[in-house]
Amino acid sequence: MMRFFSFVTVLTIGLSSGMGNAQAVSPDAPTVSAYKAIDQIFDDFRLDQHIPGLAYGVVVDGQLVHMRSFGVQDIETGRPVNADTLFRIASMTKAFTALTILKLRDEGRVRLDDPVETYVPEMKGWTYPTSDSPRIRVRHLLNHVAGFVTDDPWGDRQTPMTEEDFTALLKAGVPFTRAPAMAHEYSNLGYAILGRVITNVSRQPYDRTIISTLMRPLGMTDTGFKADQAPMERRALGYRWEDNNWKPEPFLGHGAFGAMGGVQTSANDYAKWVAFLLSAWPPRDETDKGPVKRASVRELAEGSNFPAIRPRPGKSGADSCREAITYGMGMRVAVDCDLGLTLSHSGGYPGYGSHLLLMPDRGVGIFAFANRTYGAPVSAVWDAAITLNNQGLLAQRRQLPVSSEIMNAHKKIIDIYQSGSLQGHLDDLAMNFLMDRDLVHWAHDLADLKAQAGNCASPDNIKATGALTAEFTWRCDHGRIRGGVELSPTQPPRLQQLELTVIRP
């Protein structure tokens, strides 16, 4: 696959002195300049936010091309953070939960539009807020539209809840803040229920299913849910900043709420997850090699029908266009005016903060982990992406292939322009074409265009916007012509719309 992050050529792993530990790359000037700039962004964030230790990574087209770490794993020993330091990533766990539900759906074991009580019978006796409330469906939980109240930070403290206590909570029923399917409202409880769905359907504990379904097939051998079983010398201990000092947060073990935020991982391991997610784009004929189908991974970007508007996170947000954002499945989905399609999610937890930003149009992901309570490096991650983009290092997006139908249509458009008439191509026109503009007016408009621009050369850079739509630019004797074409949804596809305009300075 093409590499779209132009400044990376080779990858070697090593440690450097200075601000922190680094992943060494080829020493070309754009690489060094870009990485120094974003290294400074993350180290400044760590210092300003009183974070003991931080690690971040950049993944490009399947590879961890840059990793840098700053500070310490724990205050007592002063062990430095490195690429194998284990951080708890809190709600970035939700994508693992969502994708496992989709995997079970692919296997015919779960249906997203089934009432959740089909899989969690303790919910059958629940009292809903109104007599016309719909039953909560699996899809509602994935999109956070089940009608539950936002439960940060209550939900974070429920991680160790036993399965028996969770069963009792479900049997008793829970209060609603509104009827289901009325609005998006973030719910850790909802994802804990999805964990119970996974447990009941897979007939084994949730964590074991996630590990065997996703983590081990991806080679994530250091990633799991039982943080206290990891070697102490590799664990980033969690702290809060209080009274102008770092104080250890009490350890919270794995339990029934692990599905909403229980994963512990390292930069080296998590990069494999990021690479796998990004590999789902673009759609293609290549054989699926992952533990979950590419089409199912792309469903993480399918949001609910309750979008919101926000400024872009980070320092550039005040001057950027505002984003429409919705919650997909374990991911927040937005279209950014500079970065294109983005999938992102934060993790906030007692002792930890994390953030992930995926840019599927470019095959690039940036993630960061920190060991301070709710110290998610959101602004640093987005500032890093904008910095790389402003330096021209994210400029090229993945282009759709130009279909044979579009290529054939373009040849006919050239002939139409050169001849100044549609007469020789009446069979190539959709039934609406001459109803929208008749032959006489087309002949007049083509003559006018040719009088202004003259003869034109066929371009090599047709930009497909779909298999049946495209844009193109011709260089002509007296300027340029911009064109756009849409083909009809028929067999064979025919010209349903054609726009040709002279480009004005």
N, C-alpha and C positions, 0 to 999 in steps of 0.2 A: 504494500500500500504506500502511496506517496507520503512523504514527510512534509508537514505543513508548518512546522515550527523551524524556521529557516536557519536558526543560529546553532543548532546542535548537530554534531557530526559523529562523535564517538563518546562512549561512556566508560569510565573507569571508576573504581571505588577507592577512596582514600580519605585520610584525615588531614586537616590543615590546622595551623595555629591561628590565633587572632580571635575574632568575636565568637567563633563557635566551630563545630565540626561540619565538614563539607563533603559533598560528592563532587569529585573533580571531573571536569569536562575538557574538551578540546579548547586550547587557549586562543581562539580567534577573538578579535576585539569586540564584536557585537555581543558575544556570549558573556565575556567578562564584565562588560559594562552593564548589561541587563541584570545579571545575577548579583552584582554588587549593589545595584539599586534596590532590588527586592530583598536581598539579605538585610539591608539597612532598614527597610520597612518593617520586617518582622522583629528585628532586634529592638528597634525603637518601641514597637508595640509591647514587647515583653517588659521593657524597662518602665514605660509609662503606666502599664496596668499592673505592676507589681507581681509579675509572674515568675516563679522560681525557674521553670524550665519550659522550653518550647522546641518543637520540631516541625518542619514543613517540607513538602515535596512537590515537585512538578512532574507530571506524567504526560508524555507525548507519544501518541500512536503506539501504545503498548509498552513503553519503557519509562522507568524512573530516571529522568535525565538530570535532575538536580535535587539534592537533599541537603538541608542545612539544619543544624541544631544549635541551641543557645542555652546557657544556664545549666541547672543541675536537676537530677532526678529527685534528690532529697536533700534537705537542708543539713541534716545531721552529719552525713558522710561527705557531702559535696561531690558525689559521683556525677560526672557530666552526662548530659543527655546525648544519645547517639541514634543512629538509624534503627537499632534494635531495642531501644527503650520502649517499654510497654505502657501505653496510656489507655485510660478508660475513655471511650468516645461518646458515651451517653446516647443522645437521640439520633446520632448517625447510625445507630443500630437499626432504626426503623426501616431503612432500605433493605436490609437483610431479611427482615420479617415480611415485608411486602413482596419481595421477589420469591420467597419460599411459598407464599400463598399462591402466586401466579404459577409457580412450578406445579403445585398440587392441582391447580385448575387445569393446566395442560395435561395432566395425567388422568383427568376425569374424576378426581376425588373431592373437589370443591367447586361450587358454582358461585360466582361473585354476586349474583342477584338472588341467591337463596337467603331467607331469613337466617341470621346468625344462630338463632336458637335451634336450627337444624343440626348444628355441630356442637353447640353448647347448651344442653337441655336445661341447665339451671336458669336460663333466661326466659323460659316459656311462661312463667307466672308473673312477669314484670307488669307493673302498672305504668302505662304510657301517659304523657301529659294531657292529651286530648283524645276524645273518642275516635277522631278521624286520623290519628297519627299512624303513619306506616310502620310496620315492623322493621327493626334495624336489620339491614342487609350487610353482607360481608363487604360490599363495595363502599357502603357508608363509613365503615370503620377505616378502610384504607385511605379515604379522602378526608377524614375528620369531619364528617357531617352527620354524625349519629345523634346529635342533640345533647351531648354531654358538655358539662362546663369545663373551661380551660383549667387544667389541674397542675400547672407548674406553680409552686415547687412541691405541692403535696405529692404528686406522682413520683418525684425523684426519691423521696424517702420511703417509697413502698417497694423498692427493688428486692429487699430480702423477704418479702411476704411469702409465707409457705403456701403450697398448693392447697392445703386444707383450709387455710384462712381465706384464700381467694375464692374457693368454692362456696364458703359460707357467705362472703360478700355478694357473690353473684346470686345465690339463692334468696338473699334478703331483698334484692333489687336495689337500684340506685336512683337518686333524683335526677330529673332532666332539667336543663336550663331552657330548652325549647323542644318543639316537635322535631323528629328526625327529618333530614333532607330539606331543611329550611335555610341553613347557613353553615359556613365553615367555622369551626371552633376547635382549636388544637386540643387533643385528648390523649394523654398517656394511658389512661384507663382503656380507651378503645384499642390501642395496640397491645396492651396486656391481654385483652380478650382475643385478639388475633393470635397471640401466642398460645392460648388455650385451644383455639381452633386447630392450630398446627399440631399440638400435642395429641388431641383426640383423633384427628384424621390419620396422622402418621403412626399412632399407637406407640410412640416413644416420647421421652421428654423433649420439650421444645429445643433446648440447647443442643442436644445430641442430633436432632434433625437438621438444624442450621449448619452445624459443623460438617455432617456427612454429606449434605446436599450441596453446599456452596463452598465452605472454607477449605476443606481438604482437597476437593477436586481442583481448586485454584492454587494449590500449593501454599495456602496460608497456615503453616504448621504452628506458628506462634500465636495465633488468634483464637480466642475462646471467650468463655463467660465466667469462669471461676478464677477471678483475679488473684485470690489469696493463694492459689496453688502454683502460681508462676514464681520463678526464682526471685528472691528479694533484691538481688543485685541488679536486676534488669527492670524493676518496677519503678515508674514515676509515682511517688507518693503524692497524695492530694492535700492541698493547703487552701486556707482562706486568708485574705488580708484583712486584719482587724487590729485596731489600736496601734496602727503603724508598725505592724509586725506580722510575720507568717505564723499561722497556727494550724497544726494538723487537723484534718477533717476525720471524723470517725469512719472506719471502714464499713462499707455496706456490701454484704455478700450477695450471691446470686439467689434469685427466687422467682416467684410467679410474675413479677413485673420486668424480668430480664428482657422480654420481647420489645419493650419500649426503649431500653437504654443500657443493656448489660454488657456490650462487647468491649473487650480489651484487645488492643492490637499495637503493632509497631509501624513505623513509617515504611520499612521494607516490605512488611506483609500487606499493609493497607494499599500500597501502590499496585499490588496485583489485583485487588478488588476494583480500584479505579480504572485500571487498564481494561479489565473485563467489561465493565459498564460501557466505557467509551467504544469498545469494539463492536457494539450493537449498531452503530451508525457508520456509514449510511446503509440503507437496505441494499442487498445484493444477492447474487445467485450462489455465492460461495457456501460450502458446507458448514453447517453449524457445528462448532467444536466445543462450545462452552457447556457448563452444567445446566444452563437454562437457555432456551431459544432466544436469538437476537430479537425477534418480534416481541417476545414477552418482556425482555429488558426495556425495550422502547416504550412499553406501556407504563413504566414508572413516570413518564412525562405526560400521561393523560390525566389532566386535572379535573376537579369537580366543576360544576357550573356556577361557582361563586367566586369570580375573580375580584381582585382588589387592585388599587393603584398604590405604588410606593416610589420613593426616590431610590436610586441605585445605592446600595450600601457602600460605605467608604467616603473618603475625602472628596471624590469627584462627584458625589451624588447631588450636591447643591447646584451644579452647573450642567448636569446631564439631563436628557429627556427622562420623564418618569416612566416606570415600567408597569405593565399589566402583569400581575402575578396570581397564580392559583396553586393549590396544593394538589400534587399528583398522587403518587403512591410511594410514600417514604421519601419524597423529594418535593421541594418548592420549585415551581416552574415559572420562568419569566423570559420574555424576549427583550434583550437589551439593545439599545440603538447602536452600540459599538461592538459588543461581544456576540450578538446574535442569540440563538437559543441557549438558555442557561438552566441547569438543574443544580440546586444547592440545598444544603441543610446544615444546621448548627447542632452542636451537642452541648448542653449545659447540665452540670451535675455537681454535687458537693465535692469539691477538690479538683474539678476538671472542666475544660472547655475545648471545643473543637469546631472545625468548619470545613466543608467540602464545596468546591465549585467545579462543575463540569461544563465544558463548552463543546458540545458534540459536533457543531459545525466545523470546528477546528481540530478536533481530536486531542484536546488538551484538558487536563484536570489539575487543580491546585488544592492541596489539603494542608491543614495545620492542626497540631495538638498542643495543649497547654495543661499544666497541673496547678491551676488556681480555680477556685469555685466560680462557676459561670464566666470564666475568662475566655469565651469563644473568640478566636481571632478573625471575626467576620470582616471588619474593615481592612485588616492587613491582607487577607486573601484577595478581596476585590480590588484593593489598591495595587496589589502585585499584578493582577490580570490587566488592569488599565495601564499600568506602567509598561508592561510588555507590549500591549497594543499600541500605545503612543510612540514606542520606539520602532514600530513597524514590524514587530516580530510575531504578530498575530494577524497580519494583514490578509493573508490568503485563506479563504474558506474552502471547504471541500465542495467541488463543483459536481453537479449532476451530469451524468453522461448525456450526450446529444443523441437522441434516438434516430433510427433510420427514417421514421416517419417525418421527423422535423427536418432532417437533411434533405429528403426528397421534396418537402414543401418549400424549403429555402431555394432550391434550384428552380422551382417553378416560379417563385416570386421574382427571382432575378430575370427570368425570361419575360414575365409580365411587365416589369419595369423597362427592360430594353425594348420590347415591342410597343410599349405604350398602350396595350390593350389586353382585355381579358378574353377576347374572342377565342383564342387557341386553347383556353383552359376551362371552358365551361363545365366539363365533366369533373374537374378538380374542386369545384365550389360546393359548399354545403347549401342546402335548400334556402337558407335564410340570407345568403350572402348578397345576392342582387336585390333582395327585398329591402335590405338596409341601405344600400347605395347602388343605383342602377348603372348599366354599362356606360351611358352617356356621361354621367358625373365621374365615374372612374377614369374614363378616357381624358376628361378635362383635368382632373387632379394629377394624373400621371404626367401629362404634358407640362403642367405647371411645375411639378417637382423637377423634371428633367431640365426645364429652362433655368431653374435656379441652381441646380447642383451639377448638371452635366452627366457624363458617363461615370459609372461607379465600379470599383473593384470589389470582388467577392471577399468577405472577411474570413479569417481562420478562427475567429474567437466568438462563435455563436454561444450564447449563454442560455442553457436550458433552465427553465423554471419548473418543468415537469416533462413527462414523456410526450405531451401533446401541446406544450406551450414553450415559447422561447423569445429572447430578445437578441438583437444583433445591431451592428453599426457598420455602415459602408463608408469607405473613403472615396470621395468623388472628385471630379475635376475642379469644382468650385465650392468645396466644403464637405460636409458629412451628412449622411441621412441615418436617422435612428429608426429601427423597425421593431415591431412586435407582432407575433403571430399566435393564433389559437386555432387548433384543429377540432373538429367535431367528434363527439363520442359515438361514432358510427364505424362500420367496417365496409370499405376502408375509411380511415379518417380523411375528412376534406376540410378545405379552408372555410372556417366559420367567421373569422375576423382577421383583418390585416390593417395595421397602422404603419404609415411611412411619413416621417416628418423631417424637414431640414433642421439641423441643430443650429440654433442661434447663439452667437457668442454672449 
